[in-house]
Amino acid sequence: MGKTKQEVYEKVRNLTDGLYERSTLRDLPEFVVSPQNLIMFEQKLKQDGFNMILDLFGVDFYDNEKLKEYAGVKTRFAVIYHFLKLPQNERIRVIVPADDSTPVPSSTKLFKGADWFEREVYDLLGIKFEGHYDLRRIFLPEDFEGHPLRKDFPTKGVREYIGTKYTPKFVRLPGKDRADDPFEEGARMVVNVGPTHPATHGTFRMIFELEGEDIIGVDLEIGYLHRGVEKNGENMRWEDFIPMTDRLNYLSAYLNNMIYTEMIERWLGIWDDVPRRAKYIRVILGELSRIADHLVSIGTMAVDLGALTPFWYFFKVREEIYSVFEWAVGARLTTSGTSFGGVIRDLDEKTIQKIRYIIDELLPRALKDVDNLLTKNRIFIDRTRKIGVISADDAIEWGFTGPSLRGSGVAWDIRKVQPYGLYEEFDFEVPVATEGDVYSRYLVRMEEMVQSAKIIRQALDNLPDDGIRIKSDKLANLPTLPDKKYVYTQIEALIHHFKGIVEGVVPPYGWYYFGGEAANGELGFFGISVGKRTPWRIRIRPPCFAIYQAFRHMVLGHKLADFVAVLGSINIVAGELDR
């Protein structure tokens, strides 16, 4: 779909002639753009149809001159932009040099979705964005000292720190702005929801400004679950980062494992050598994870709206899925079920029969029961239709992907438009709804579970039999470990096992991006290698982060009781949100 990378590169070069300092065709077309030319460059891109900033993050090159040369900058920092054109699936990367003294122009006036991403860069690297309307810290308290993603900031921190300082800044309905303090006596009512609230699961806070029951102002505080995952990744071997991906969207951990592992395999150039059986197993367990995630999303949203029975129907199925993961990878929630070059365990016949039982009997029955209870239920319809509406154009502007984007009428699924993991071999549909409201997002997730079951059924019926790891003659300099039976009987396997454990994987010098269709949208990983066992930088592109920033606008004008429906429909998972 769309032009080739070379065609996109040539077109953008011609379109932006004179506005960039350097251009390169790597995994994506790349352009180095000075801060002074950034806005003009973005305007050209937007005129050409690049309608989304998919990701925006910072890199600290510190004193690594070789890496600076690779990036095409002379400054200590760079801000890296990933632009996407929908529905053509054309992508480019823009590198903007930055330092402490010169701010980067804010992109928020052209791309709404740049909002929180710029705040994140400021919070963690200290790079300022001129013209941003709300450049506050986003993960860390206001009085936190330092910027943790800088290379000279130690992983363990500089001192023991306990801080909670936070000053709300409301996004308000048009015409409802006011200069006085919303907390003063006699002002509008302010209601705090979370972090200890059943609908927030103890991980973030929403602050609502009310006139009666109407929401006229919103602010969001996140970071309660911020664990410095990307910072910790700088001090871990590439393969040791797989368990960290479990802790992102922990409702569908295997999908995270699958996407990160394939990113490294493609970067190493070994993807084609991975056995087809291993790839099929990844698809099977990945789609089971997607089903489990959607079961939680719909089930908990129903509970928050007062419907307990659908929760029990769906969680019965989810429990059976977790038993499959326990058999297939040895863990229920945090799976760590993949390895570079394969998967850690094969599927035995008992597990396969269990999966068939779930997708052929349990899941269809639960979907039918919940459909009967909710889909045409007058109360459920009144609580979800025309609530939390976001148009297709706004969804793209904010950086929506996944079911939330498809609920607004955009038929965008990476498994279809940019197949990975052998998804091109499976017959399935991409569910789409058109209204962009809570009800539409519910319908999309319900049908996606049907399509996931369809994929799993095809994979089980055609499961290859060529092993679960790269063959021994392909193992040189790769982290995939040989079977133990070969370690005990072959000196080559023993040597490789030793080298794999001690040295680990070392991707080629440079950087690489890969994204896949996680349960909530495009989950992407961007790695920077300097030829060592540990990354220079691992960036996680979290779908929840882009979506949740728009929540403020989705609930404005609604009743206070409506926020739980909107929140449940976008399925925010704090592990991925905060990282």
N, C-alpha and C positions, 0 to 999 in steps of 0.2 A: 504494500500500500504506500503510495507516495513516491517521491523521487529517491534515487540512490543517494548515499552519503556524498559521493563525488558531485552529483548534480546539485544537491543542496548547498554544498561548499561553494561551488562556482557561482550559483545564483546570489548567495549572500555576499560574496566578494564583490560582485558587480553592483549589487544594491547599495552597499555601504562603502563604496570606494572613497578613500580619503578620511574615513572615520575610525580606522583601526591601525594599529602599529605593527601587527604581525598576525599572520594567519597560518594555520597548520591543519592538515587532515589526519586525525588520529582515530580513536574509537568513535569520536564525534567530530564534526567540523568545529574548529576552534578559532577564536579571534581575541587578540589582546587589544583592549580598548582603554584609552586614558580616561580618568574620571571626568575630564572636561568634555569628552565626546560621548559619554555613556548615554545620556538622555536622547541625543540625536540618533545614536545607533539604535536604541530601543524603539524610537518612533518609526524608523525605517522598517524594523522587524515587524512592528505591529501593523503597519500599513500593508505589509506582505502577508499578513495572516497569522504570524506567531502570536497566539492569544493567551499563552500561559507561561508564567515563571514556574516551572515544575519544582525547582530547587534553587536555593541561594545560601551559600555558606562561605566561611572564611578559612584560609590556610596561613599558618605561620611558617615561613621558610627559615627564620632565624638567621643563622650564619652559613647556611648551606648554599654556596654559590652555584654549585652544579645544578641543584634543583631549581634555583631561580632562573638559570639559563634555560632549563627544560621548559619552565612555565612561560618564559619570555618577559620576565619582569626584573627590575633592579631593586625594588623595594622589599622590605621585610615581609609584608603581608600581601595577600591578594584576596579579592572577593570573587568567587566563581558562581556564575549564573548558568542555569540549565533551562533554555527556552524550548518550548514545545508548540508545534502547530497542529491543532486538531481540526478535522479528523484525519489529516494527511499523514500524521505520525512523522513529521520532519522535526529533527532535533539539532540544536547547536549549543556549543558551550562558549561563554564569554568570560575572559579573565581580566579583571580590573585591578591594576596595582594600587596598593594602599599603604599608608603609614600612620603614625600617631598624630602627625601635624596636619594632614590634609584629609578632610572628610570626603566620603564618596556620596554623590548625589543620590537621594532616595528615589526608588522606582515606584513608590506607592501611588503616585498620581496617574501612572500609566497601567500598572498591574496591582490590583488590590491584594493579591496573594503575597506580595513582597513584605507585607506588614510585619508579621511575627518573625519571619526569617531574618529580616534586618535587625529586629530587636535581639534575636538569638546571637547574631554575629557580634553586636555591640556588647552583649552580656558576657560572652565567653572569650572574646578576643579584644574588645575595647575599640573596635573600628567604628567611627561615627558616620551617620548618614544624614547629610544636610537636607533639610526639608521634610524629614519624617515628623509626623504630627504627634507621636507618642513614643519617643525613644527612651523607654525605661528598661531596666533589667527585666527579664522574663522568667528565668528559672531561679535565680538567686535573689536574696533579700537586697533591698536598696543600699544597706550599709555594708555589704560584703566588700572586702578589699581585694582587688586583683581580678584577673581574667584567666580562668583555669585552662583554656585551650592554648594559651601561649606556651611555647616550648620551655621558657624559663620558670614556669609555674610548676612546682613539684607535684607529682601524682598524689602524694599523701597530704598535700596542702601545706600551708606555711604556719598555721597555728590552729589550736582548737577554736572552733567558731560556732556560736549559737546566736542566730539572729532571726528576727521575724518582721522587720520593718517593711511596711507596704502601704503605699498611698494610692487609694482608688482613683481612677480617672474614667469617667463614664462615657460610653458611646450612647447618645440620646436620639430619640425620635426628632425629625425635623420640626422646628418650632417649639421644641421643649427645652432648648438650651437655657441655662440660667447661671449667673455668675456667683450666686451665694453658695455657701457651704451646705451640701445636701445633708450633713449630719447635725446642723444647728436645730434648736428647738423650733417647732412649728413648720419645719420644712417637709418635703415629701418623705414618705416612709421608705426606709432602706432595710432590705431583708438580706441577710447572709445565708447562703445555702452551701453547706460544706465548710471545711473538708470532712467533718463527721456528720454525714447525712446519708440515708439509705440509697439515694439516687446517685451519689457521687462516689460511693465505695471508698471513702476516706482518702481521696487522692487529689482533689482540686476544689477550689472555692469559686462560687458564683455570687456576685453582689448585684442585686436588683434594686433599682429605684422605681417606686410605685406611685401611681395616682389611683387610689382605690385598689383594685385588683389588676389594673393594667400596667404592663411593663413599659416604662418610658425611658429607662436608662439601664445599661448593663456594663459591668466590668468583670474580668475573669482573672483569677490568680491561679497559676499552675506552678510546677516545680517541686511539689511535695514528695514526688517520687524520683526526683533527679538524682541519678547515681554516677554521673560522669562516665557513661558507657563509652563514648568516643574517646575520652581522655584515657581511660583504662586500656582501650584498644591499642594505644601507642606503645604499651609496655607488655603486650601479649603476642605470642606467636600467631601467625595467620590462622592456623588450624585451631588454636586455643580460643579463638573468638567465636567459634560455632556455639558453645553454650551461652555466650552473651546474647546471641540472637534469640534464644529461647525467651529471654527476659524482656523482649520488646512487646509485641502483641502475644501475650502468653496464652490467649484463648485459641490461637492457631499457630503454635510454635513451630510445627514441622514445616509450614510454608516459609517461615523465616529461614530455617535451616536450608531448605531447598534452594531458595533464591541466592543466598550468600554463597553456598557451595558451588552452584553453577557459575556464579560470577568469577570465582577463583579459577575454576576449571577452564573457562573460556579464556581468561587472562593467561593462563599457563599454556594454552593451546592443546589441552588434552581432552576437551569435551567430546570429540568424535571417538575417542578411545574408551570412553566409559561404557560398560556393557548396557545393552538395551534393557535387560531385565532390571538393572539398578534404576534406570530412568523411569521405567514403568512403575516400579515400587514407589518411587518418589511421587509420581503423579497420583497413585492410589492413595497413599497416606496424606499427601498434600490436599487432595479434594475431600478426604475425610475430615481434615482439619478445618477446611472451609465450611463444611456442613456443621461441625461442632461450634464454630464461631457464630454462624448465623442462628443456630439454636439458642445460644446464650443471648444474642442481641434481641431477638424477637421475644424470647421467654421473659427476660428481665424487664423489657419495655412493657409487656403485658401486665406484669406484677405491679410496676410503677403506676399503671393506669387502673389498677384495681381488679385485674383478671388473673387469678392465681392458677386456675386449672391448666391453661396452655403451658405455663411454666413446668408443671409436673410432667405433662406429656412429652415435652421437648427434652427435659433433663433426663428422663429415662433413656432416651436414645443417646444422649450425650454420654451418659455413664457407660453404655455399651461400647461406644466409640473409644472411650478411654481405656477400656479393658483390652481393646484391639491394640492400642499403642503400648500398653504394658507388655503384651505378648510380642509385639513386633520390634520394639526398640528398648524395652526394659524400663520405661518411664511413662507416666500418665500425662503429666502437664508439660514439664520442661524436657522435651524429647531428645534433643541432640542426636537425631537419628541418621544424619548423613555424614559422610567423610569424603574428602577430596578423592575423586576417582571411583566412588560407589556409595553403598549404604552399609551400615554397620551390621545388619542382620537380614537374612532372607525371610520371606513369608512362607511358613509351613502350611500344610493342608488345613490344619485346625483353624489357623488365623484366617485363611482365605474363606473357609466356610462361614466363619463368624461375620466377615465383611459382607458376604452375600446375604446372610440373614438380616443384617442391618439395612442394607440398601433395597432389598426386595420385599421385606416384610415390616420391620419396625418403623423405618422412616416413612414409607408411604402411608402407613396407618396413622402415624402421628401428624403428618402434614394434612391428611384428610380431616382428622379430628379438630386440629387447630383452625383449619380453613372454615369448618362448620361453625366453630365458636366465634371467630373474629371477623372474617372477611365481609360478611353481610350483616354483622351485628350493628344495630343502630347506634348504640352507645360508643362502640369502638370507632365507627365511621365519624361520628360527631367530634370525637377527641383527636382524630388524625387527619381528616380531609381539610385542605386549605389551612393547615397549621404548619409553620416552619417552611414556608414556600421559598424556594430558590430557583430562579430561572436557569435555563441552560447556559446563557451568556455569563451570568453572574457566577455560576458554579465553575465554569472554566476560568474566569477571572481570578477567583479565590484559590484555584489550584486543586479543585475537587477531582478525585479519581474514584474508581470502584463503584459499589452499589449506589453511593450518594450521587455520583455523576450520572449514572445510568437511570436513576430515579427522576432526573431532570430532563430525560429524553435524549441523552447523548450515548449512542451505542459504541462505547469505547471499552475494550477489554484487551489487555496486552496479549492474552493467550490467543487471540484472533489476529490482531493487527501486527504483532511482532512475536510470532510463536517461539516458545522456548520449551525445554523439558519434554519435547516430542508431542506437544499439544496439537501440532498440525496433523497428527495421525488420527485424531479423535473427532467424531461428529457430535457437535453440541451447539446450542443456540445461546445468544447473548440476550438475556431478558432486559427489557426497557419499559419504563413507564414515563408518562409525559408531564404530570402535573407538578413535579418537584416538591411535593409535600410529604409529610410523615407517612401517609397511607401509600404513596407511590414507592417510597423506599422499603416499606414493609412487603409490598407485592414483589418487588425485585428480588429481595432476599429469599422469599418463599420459593419463587421459581428457580433461583440459582441453586438451591439445594436439590431440586429435581434434576437440573442439568449436571450437577456434580455427580450425582448417583449414576447418571447415564454414562459419564466419562469413566467412572470406576468400573462399571459393568463391562464396558468395552475393553478396558485394560486387563481385567481378570480373565476375560474370554480369550485374549490374545497374548497372555503373559509369555515373553520369550524365556529361553532356557540357556542363556550364555553367561551366567555367573553374575555376581553382585559387586565385583571389584575389577579394576583394570588388571589385565593379565600380567604375569611375571615379567615378560619381555618388554613391557611398557612401563615398568616401575622405576627405572633409573631416574634419580633426582626428583622423585615425586613423593609426597607424604603418605600416600595410601599404603598401608601396611599389608604384606602378604599374609595368606592364611597361615595359622600357626603350624599346621601339619608340614608346610614347606619350610618354615623357620627351623623346625627340628630335624629336617632331613636334607636340606640344600644349603650349602655355604653361601651362595649368592643371595638367597632369601634372608638368611641370618644377617648378612652384612647390610642388606637394604633395611631390614627391620631396625638394626642398631642406628644407621644413619638417619632413618626417618624419625626415630624417637629423639635423637640428640639434636639434629639440625632442623628438621621441619621443612616447610615449603618456603621458597624464595621466589616470588613473582618477578618478572622482568622489570628493570628500572623504568620508572615513569608512573603513569596513572591509568585507571580504567574504571568505567561505570557500567553497571548492569542493574536493570530493574525488572521485577516480575509482578504478577497480579496476586497480591496478598488479599486477605479477606476484606480489608477496608479500602483497597486501592493499590496504586503503584508503590511498592516498597523497593527502594533502590539502595545500592551500596556503591560508594566511590572510594577506591583504595589508592593510596600513594605509596609506592615502593621505592626505596633507595638501595635495593639490592641486599637487604638484611632479612633476618628471620622475623623481625618485628616491623609493623607498618610505620611509616612516618605519619600517616593520617588515615583514619577510617571515618568516612562520613556516611551517616544513615539518613536516607530520605524517607521520613515517616509520613504515611498518608493521613493519619489522625491529626497531625500538627497543622497541616494546611486546612483541613476541614473545620477543626474546632475554632479557628480564628474567626470564621464567618458566623459562628453560633450567636454572637452578640446581635447581629443584624437579622438573623432568622427568627428571634424571639421578640423583637421590638414590636409593640402594638398588641401582643397577645396577652392573655391572662397569665397570672403567676402559675396556675395549675398546668398550663400548657408546656412549660419548659421541660418537664420530665418526658413528654412524648417526643419533643424535638431532640433532646439529648439521647434518648434511647434509639432513635431512628438513625443517628449518625454513628453510634456505637464507638464512642471514644474509649480507648484503652490507655490508661495513664502510663504504663510501662513503655509504650511506644511514643506517647506524647512527650513525656519528660526525658526519657532516656537517661 
